[in-house]
């Protein structure tokens, strides 16, 4: 996996960018921003911070020939569960199914074109707040944006709004880049899954990019789980941003099971007094997969609670890097924050790097971190063998429990059990494909406190 430097000049041309803008009827301001992002893509490094460049495992990426414009047939879908909002991004475009009771509750869905043109609500620019991409791959995701929507949950929506967002890769050299703008009103609840799958395993690379912005008002409750399980040649680029108001609870959950190269960036700001964010990430890597994850949690308000737990399991020649940054601003008194990054290596060829960082500018806080990278504990393997389990079975049990510890903490009831079939398939070397009669989608999800017989607490370790 020695990284040969990718050649971005062969991935995308200036003409393709112009044609994409024309095909989407970009307003002039957004067309200019797309063009600026393309210039940044050509000029910026893969990793802007020189301290981390040696850890970047994006060698072998070759997106020459990607096509963000071509369209094809819609993929098949399972029956829509009652009360679920389903948004599908596939070769045919983007389509949404919104049940009448959800519309009646005031939940508003606006498509990419209408948001950009300013129809309906205030116009939203589908670009970072800074207006400048931090690195080459972030810029690429923005250049390729060809889908998007704004979802608004009104104030005091007590019944959880369940949204299922599906991205299905099905065409050669496909490029699907989705921008989501989510607004959760005061004292409302949103339960959302973002899921990425493929219908086949091609012999070429294709890309899926995702940028999600979450604005949660005072007292809101949001749980957002990403299931990344595309084909083993897919390149995944993810950005997630959250801003939590007073008394808001946000739960980010990441389950990485597929793809060739995956890059995830999470930025959370605890702005309101008493806001609470938990960022839970799991990665399973095999073959030549590589994951590059960065979490940044910034405490601004007083009495805020943040927790970031990342665990990766790597075998064969897979690679992982996780870096976490907790920043506590000078007026963020009574902050409680915890950062944990751990990796288990199951093969001599596997490698992982964990880099936790605390920046504390206020004295009246409690902030801790933990980090480790180690092979599976031979004593635990021996113990299980003494109980009659074969070595391979014992290692698998320990690995599944290692990741399950994180998923069991999710603010979504029984999420670990629902994700287990995907993990089991990956571990056994079986495909996880989106096909008729075998749809791996997560359908019925509930907040953990709404599921009977659960002892989960949102901040059990902190309070």
C-alpha positions in Angstrom: 0.0 0.0 0.0 2.9 2.4 -0.6 1.1 5.4 -1.8 1.7 6.5 -5.4 0.6 10.1 -5.7 -2.8 10.4 -7.3 -3.0 12.5 -10.5 -6.1 14.7 -10.1 -5.6 16.3 -13.5 -6.8 13.1 -15.0 -9.9 12.8 -12.8 -12.0 15.8 -13.9 -11.7 18.5 -16.5 -12.8 22.1 -16.6 -15.2 21.3 -19.4 -16.9 18.7 -17.2 -17.4 21.2 -14.4 -19.0 23.7 -16.8 -21.3 20.9 -18.2 -22.3 19.9 -14.7 -23.3 23.5 -13.9 -25.3 23.8 -17.1 -27.1 20.4 -16.6 -28.1 21.5 -13.1 -29.0 25.1 -14.1 -26.7 26.5 -11.4 -27.5 30.1 -10.4 -24.5 32.3 -11.3 -23.3 32.5 -7.7 -23.2 28.8 -7.2 -21.6 28.2 -10.6 -18.8 30.6 -9.5 -18.5 28.7 -6.2 -18.3 25.4 -8.1 -15.6 26.8 -10.4 -13.7 28.1 -7.4 -13.9 24.7 -5.7 -12.5 23.1 -8.9 -9.5 25.5 -8.8 -9.0 24.6 -5.1 -9.2 20.9 -6.0 -6.3 21.3 -8.5 -4.1 23.4 -6.1 -4.7 22.1 -2.6 -2.8 19.2 -1.1 -4.6 16.0 0.0 -3.6 16.8 3.6 -3.0 20.4 4.5 -1.4 19.7 7.9 2.2 18.5 7.4 2.0 16.6 10.7 -0.5 14.1 9.3 0.7 13.7 5.7 2.7 10.6 6.4 -0.5 9.0 7.8 -2.7 9.6 4.7 -3.6 6.3 3.1 -5.2 7.6 -0.1 -2.7 6.0 -2.5 -4.1 4.0 -5.3 -7.0 6.4 -5.9 -7.7 6.8 -9.7 -11.0 8.5 -10.5 -10.1 9.1 -14.2 -13.3 8.9 -16.2 -15.8 9.7 -13.4 -19.0 11.1 -14.7 -21.3 13.2 -12.4 -23.8 13.9 -15.2 -24.8 10.6 -16.8 -28.1 9.1 -15.7 -29.6 5.6 -15.8 -32.4 3.4 -14.5 -33.8 3.7 -11.0 -32.9 0.9 -8.6 -35.5 -1.3 -7.0 -36.7 -0.5 -3.5 -38.3 -2.5 -0.7 -41.7 -1.6 0.7 -41.7 1.7 2.6 -42.4 1.2 6.3 -45.2 3.2 7.8 -44.3 6.7 8.7 -40.8 6.7 7.2 -39.5 9.5 5.0 -37.4 7.9 2.3 -35.0 9.9 0.1 -33.2 7.9 -2.6 -30.1 9.0 -4.7 -29.4 6.7 -7.6 -28.6 6.8 -11.3 -32.1 8.2 -12.0 -31.6 11.2 -9.8 -33.1 12.0 -6.4 -36.6 11.1 -5.4 -38.4 11.4 -2.0 -41.4 9.7 -0.5 -43.0 11.6 2.3 -46.0 10.1 4.1 -49.0 12.4 4.5 -48.9 12.4 8.3 -45.4 13.7 8.2 -46.4 16.5 5.8 -49.3 17.3 8.0 -47.0 17.7 10.9 -45.3 20.5 9.1 -42.1 18.7 8.0 -40.8 20.4 4.9 -38.6 18.9 2.2 -37.1 21.2 -0.5 -35.1 19.8 -3.5 -31.7 20.9 -4.6 -32.9 23.1 -7.5 -35.5 25.1 -5.5 -33.2 25.7 -2.6 -30.4 27.0 -4.9 -32.9 29.3 -6.8 -34.3 30.7 -3.6 -37.9 29.4 -4.1 -39.9 28.7 -1.0 -37.5 29.5 1.8 -34.4 31.6 2.1 -31.7 30.6 -0.4 -29.0 28.3 0.8 -25.6 28.1 -0.6 -24.3 24.5 -0.9 -20.8 25.3 0.3 -18.9 25.5 3.5 -19.5 28.5 5.8 -16.0 29.7 5.2 -16.4 29.6 1.5 -13.0 27.9 1.1 -12.3 24.1 1.0 -9.7 22.9 3.5 -8.1 20.3 1.2 -8.3 18.7 -2.2 -10.8 16.0 -1.5 -13.2 18.3 0.3 -13.0 20.5 -2.8 -13.7 17.6 -5.0 -16.8 16.7 -3.1 -18.1 20.2 -3.5 -17.2 20.4 -7.2 -19.2 17.2 -7.8 -22.4 18.2 -5.9 -25.2 17.0 -8.1 -27.9 16.2 -5.5 -29.2 18.0 -2.4 -32.1 19.0 -0.3 -33.2 20.9 2.7 -35.2 19.2 5.4 -36.9 21.3 8.1 -38.6 19.8 11.2 -40.8 22.4 12.9 -40.8 23.3 16.5 -42.4 21.0 19.1 -42.6 17.9 16.9 -42.7 15.4 19.7 -43.2 12.3 17.5 -39.8 11.4 16.1 -39.4 12.1 12.4 -37.8 9.0 10.9 -35.8 9.7 7.7 -34.0 7.1 5.6 -31.5 8.6 3.1 -30.2 6.0 0.6 -27.4 6.4 -1.9 -27.1 3.4 -4.3 -24.2 3.1 -6.8 -25.2 1.2 -9.9 -23.4 2.7 -13.0 -19.9 2.6 -14.3 -17.7 5.6 -13.2 -20.5 7.0 -11.2 -20.2 10.1 -9.1 -22.9 11.0 -6.6 -22.3 13.9 -4.3 -25.2 14.9 -2.0 -25.6 18.0 0.1 -28.0 17.9 3.0 -29.2 20.9 5.0 -31.1 19.8 8.1 -32.9 22.0 10.5 -34.5 20.5 13.7 -36.8 22.9 15.5 -37.1 23.6 19.2 -38.0 20.6 21.3 -38.4 18.3 18.2 -36.9 14.9 17.4 -35.2 13.6 14.2 -34.0 10.1 13.7 -32.1 9.7 10.5 -30.0 7.1 8.7 -27.7 7.8 5.8 -26.9 4.5 4.0 -24.6 3.9 1.0 -24.7 0.6 -1.0 -23.8 -0.7 -4.4 -25.7 -3.0 -6.8 -22.4 -4.6 -8.0 -18.6 -4.7 -7.6 -17.0 -3.1 -10.7 -13.4 -3.3 -11.8 -13.0 0.5 -11.7 -13.4 3.2 -9.1 -16.3 5.5 -8.5 -17.1 8.1 -5.9 -19.8 9.0 -3.4 -19.5 12.2 -1.5 -21.7 13.5 1.3 -21.9 16.8 3.1 -24.4 17.2 5.9 -25.1 20.3 7.9 -27.2 20.0 11.0 -28.7 22.9 12.9 -30.4 21.8 16.1 -32.5 24.4 18.0 -32.9 24.5 21.8 -34.1 21.3 23.3 -34.0 19.3 20.1 -33.0 15.7 19.9 -31.2 14.2 16.9 -29.7 10.8 16.1 -27.9 10.4 12.8 -26.4 7.1 11.7 -24.2 6.6 8.6 -23.9 3.1 7.2 -21.1 3.0 4.7 -21.2 -0.3 2.9 -20.6 0.2 -0.9 -18.5 -2.0 -3.2 -14.8 -2.6 -2.5 -13.8 -0.1 -5.3 -15.8 2.9 -4.1 -14.2 6.1 -2.9 -16.1 7.8 -0.1 -15.8 11.4 1.0 -17.9 12.5 4.0 -18.3 15.8 5.8 -20.7 16.3 8.7 -21.2 19.6 10.6 -23.5 20.1 13.6 -24.3 23.1 15.7 -26.2 22.3 19.0 -28.3 24.9 20.7 -29.2 25.1 24.4 -30.2 21.8 25.9 -29.8 20.0 22.6 -28.8 16.4 22.3 -27.0 15.2 19.1 -25.8 11.6 18.5 -23.6 11.0 15.5 -23.0 7.3 14.7 -20.7 6.0 11.9 -20.6 2.3 10.8 -17.9 1.9 8.1 -18.0 -1.5 6.5 -17.1 -1.1 2.8 -15.3 0.9 0.1 -11.7 1.2 -1.0 -10.7 4.5 0.4 -13.0 6.4 2.9 -12.4 9.8 4.3 -14.7 11.2 7.0 -14.6 14.6 8.7 -16.9 15.5 11.6 -17.1 19.0 13.1 -19.5 19.6 16.0 -20.0 22.9 17.9 -21.6 22.8 21.3 -22.9 26.4 21.3 -25.8 26.4 23.7 -25.8 26.0 27.4 -26.2 22.4 28.4 -25.9 21.0 24.9 -24.8 17.4 24.6 -23.1 15.7 21.6 -21.9 12.1 21.3 -19.8 11.1 18.3 -19.5 7.3 17.9 -17.5 5.7 15.1 -16.7 2.2 14.1 -14.6 0.9 11.2 -14.0 -2.6 9.9 -11.2 -2.9 7.4 -10.0 -5.9 5.4 -8.1 -6.5 2.1 -6.6 -3.1 1.0 -9.3 -0.9 2.5 -8.2 2.4 4.2 -10.1 4.7 6.5 -9.1 8.3 7.4 -11.3 9.8 10.1 -11.1 13.2 11.9 -13.4 14.4 14.6 -13.4 17.9 16.0 -15.6 18.9 18.9 -15.6 22.5 20.0 -17.2 23.5 23.3 -18.4 27.1 23.3 -21.4 27.2 25.7 -21.3 26.5 29.4 -22.2 23.2 31.1 -21.8 21.3 27.8 -21.1 17.6 27.5 -19.2 16.0 24.6 -18.0 12.5 24.0 -16.2 11.0 21.0 -15.5 7.2 20.9 -13.8 5.7 17.8 -12.9 2.0 17.4 -11.4 0.4 14.3 -10.8 -3.3 13.5 -8.2 -4.0 10.8 -7.0 -7.2 9.2 -5.1 -8.2 6.0 -3.3 -5.1 4.6 -6.0 -2.6 5.7 -5.2 0.8 7.1 -6.8 3.2 9.5 -6.2 6.7 10.9 -8.3 8.4 13.4 -7.6 11.8 14.9 -9.7 13.6 17.4 -9.6 17.2 18.6 -11.5 18.5 21.6 -11.3 22.3 21.9 -12.7 24.0 24.9 -13.1 27.8 24.5 -12.2 30.2 27.3 -15.8 30.8 28.4 -16.9 27.2 28.2 -17.1 26.6 31.9 -18.3 23.4 33.5 -17.5 21.4 30.4 -17.2 17.6 30.5 -15.5 16.1 27.5 -14.1 12.7 26.7 -12.1 11.5 23.6 -11.4 7.9 23.0 -9.6 6.3 20.0 -8.7 2.6 19.9 -7.8 0.1 17.2 -7.3 -3.6 17.1 -5.0 -5.2 14.5 -5.7 -8.8 13.5 -2.9 -9.2 10.9 0.8 -8.4 10.7 0.1 -6.3 7.5 -2.6 -4.2 9.1 -1.9 -0.8 10.5 -3.7 2.0 12.4 -2.7 5.4 13.8 -4.7 7.1 16.6 -4.0 10.8 17.4 -6.1 12.4 20.2 -5.6 16.1 21.0 -7.0 18.3 23.7 -7.0 22.1 23.5 -8.2 23.6 26.8 -8.5 27.3 27.2 -10.7 27.3 30.3 -9.8 26.0 33.8 -13.3 25.0 35.1 -13.6 21.9 33.0 -13.0 18.2 33.0 -11.5 16.7 29.8 -9.8 13.3 29.3 -8.7 11.1 26.5 -7.5 7.6 25.8 -5.8 5.9 22.9 -4.3 2.6 21.9 -3.4 0.4 18.9 -2.7 -3.2 19.6 -3.1 -6.8 18.3 -5.8 -9.0 19.7 -5.1 -10.0 23.3 -3.6 -13.6 23.2 -4.7 -14.3 26.8 -8.4 -13.6 25.9 -8.0 -15.8 22.8 -6.5 -18.6 24.9 -9.4 -18.2 27.5 -12.0 -18.7 24.8 -10.1 -21.6 23.3 -10.1 -23.2 26.7 -13.9 -23.0 26.6 -14.0 -24.9 23.4 -13.9 -22.2 20.7 -11.6 -22.5 17.7 -9.0 -19.8 17.4 -10.6 -18.1 14.4 -14.0 -18.1 16.2 -12.4 -16.7 19.3 -10.8 -13.8 17.4 -14.0 -13.0 15.6 -15.9 -12.9 18.9 -13.4 -10.5 20.4 -13.4 -8.3 17.3 -17.2 -8.1 17.2 -17.4 -7.3 20.8 -14.7 -4.6 20.4 -16.9 -2.8 17.8 -20.1 -3.7 19.5 -19.1 -1.8 22.6 -19.5 1.4 20.6 -22.6 0.6 18.7 -24.3 -0.5 22.0 -23.9 3.1 23.2 -25.7 4.6 20.3 -28.9 6.6 20.9 -30.7 4.2 18.6 -32.2 1.1 20.2 -30.7 -2.3 19.2 -28.6 -0.7 16.4 -25.8 -3.2 17.0 -28.1 -6.1 16.3 -29.4 -4.5 13.1 -25.9 -3.8 11.8 -24.6 -7.2 12.6 -25.6 -9.0 9.3 -23.5 -6.5 7.4 -20.5 -6.9 9.6 -20.9 -10.7 9.5 -21.0 -10.7 5.7 -17.9 -8.5 5.5 -16.1 -10.7 7.9 -16.9 -13.8 6.0 -15.9 -12.2 2.7 -19.5 -12.2 1.3 -20.8 -9.2 -0.7 -23.2 -6.7 0.7 -25.2 -5.8 -2.5 -28.4 -3.9 -3.1 -30.5 -6.3 -5.2 -34.0 -7.6 -5.5 -35.0 -9.6 -2.5 -31.8 -8.7 -0.6 -32.1 -5.1 0.5 -29.7 -4.4 3.5 -31.4 -1.1 4.4 -32.2 -0.2 8.1 -35.9 0.2 8.2 -37.3 0.3 11.7 -35.3 2.5 14.0 -36.3 4.0 17.3 -34.6 6.2 19.9 -33.1 4.0 22.6 -35.3 5.3 25.3 -38.4 4.4 23.2 -37.3 0.8 23.0 -38.4 -1.4 25.9 -35.9 -3.2 28.2 -32.9 -0.9 27.4 -30.6 0.6 30.1 -29.0 3.0 27.7 -28.4 6.6 28.9 -27.2 9.4 26.6 -24.5 10.5 29.0 -24.1 7.5 31.3 -20.3 7.9 31.5 -20.2 11.6 32.0 -22.8 12.3 34.7 
